[in-house]
Amino acid sequence: MINDHTNGKLAEIKAYATEHHLEDSFNKTFARFETFAKSSCEVNLYSDFAHLSLYFEILRDGQLILNGGFIFHGPHDGYGNGGAPTFSVCIEPDKQPGWSIHT
């Protein structure tokens, strides 16, 4: 089960992905949450301080097994160079905007 506690931010991110033709990146990355949800895990999504990004928790039988960020990378953060505003490093060499999961 995926629980959306983002107060509309998830819908905003989906709309942004559609508007900017980034559905493939969004869907491919979000599918990882769906895989956990199908394997009897609970996925909780929350708003994050970073633009177009979310914080997540994955629980199995009430126990936290994984948490981190569903982070949007693009020119605003040097495509994940570790600096502000996301403070996340993306190791993929292509400089394309999109989402990745960081734990």
C-alpha positions in Angstrom: 0.0 0.0 0.0 1.2 3.5 -0.9 0.1 6.2 1.5 0.2 9.8 0.2 0.9 12.2 3.1 2.2 15.0 0.8 -0.8 17.4 1.0 -1.0 17.6 -2.8 2.8 17.6 -3.6 2.7 14.2 -5.3 -0.1 15.4 -7.6 2.0 18.6 -8.3 5.0 16.4 -9.2 3.0 14.2 -11.5 1.6 17.2 -13.2 5.1 18.7 -13.7 6.3 15.4 -15.1 3.5 15.3 -17.6 3.8 19.0 -18.6 7.6 18.7 -19.1 7.5 15.3 -20.9 9.3 13.6 -18.0 6.7 10.9 -17.4 9.2 8.1 -18.2 11.6 9.2 -15.5 8.8 9.7 -13.0 7.1 6.4 -13.7 10.3 4.3 -13.8 11.4 5.7 -10.5 8.0 5.6 -8.8 7.6 2.0 -9.9 10.1 1.0 -7.3 7.6 2.1 -4.6 4.9 0.1 -6.3 7.1 -3.0 -6.3 7.6 -2.7 -2.5 3.8 -2.1 -2.1 3.0 -5.3 -4.0 5.4 -7.3 -1.7 3.3 -6.5 1.4 5.2 -3.4 2.4 3.7 -0.1 3.4 5.1 2.9 1.6 4.6 6.3 3.2 5.3 9.5 1.1 5.8 12.9 2.6 6.7 16.4 1.3 10.4 17.2 1.2 12.2 20.5 1.3 13.7 20.0 -2.1 11.8 21.2 -5.2 9.7 18.4 -6.8 11.0 15.9 -4.4 9.5 13.6 -1.6 10.7 11.9 1.5 9.7 8.2 1.8 9.5 5.4 4.4 9.1 1.7 3.6 7.8 -0.5 6.3 7.3 -4.3 6.5 5.2 -5.5 9.4 5.5 -2.1 11.0 9.3 -2.1 11.0 11.2 0.5 9.0 13.3 -1.2 6.3 14.2 1.7 4.1 13.9 5.4 3.9 15.2 8.3 1.9 14.3 10.7 -0.9 12.6 10.6 -4.2 14.7 13.4 -5.5 14.3 15.6 -8.7 17.6 16.4 -10.4 18.1 19.0 -13.1 20.0 22.2 -13.8 18.8 23.7 -10.4 21.1 21.2 -8.5 23.8 20.6 -11.1 22.1 17.3 -12.0 22.8 15.8 -8.6 26.3 17.2 -7.9 25.8 17.1 -4.2 25.2 20.8 -3.7 22.2 22.9 -2.8 19.3 22.7 -2.9 19.0 18.8 -2.9 22.4 17.9 -1.3 22.2 14.6 -3.2 24.7 13.0 -5.5 23.5 11.3 -8.7 26.0 8.9 -10.1 24.4 8.5 -13.5 26.5 10.3 -16.2 23.7 11.7 -18.3 22.7 15.3 -17.6 19.0 14.8 -18.0 16.3 16.2 -15.6 14.4 13.5 -13.7 13.9 11.6 -10.5 16.1 9.1 -8.6 15.8 7.4 -5.3 18.4 8.2 -2.6 18.7 6.2 0.7 
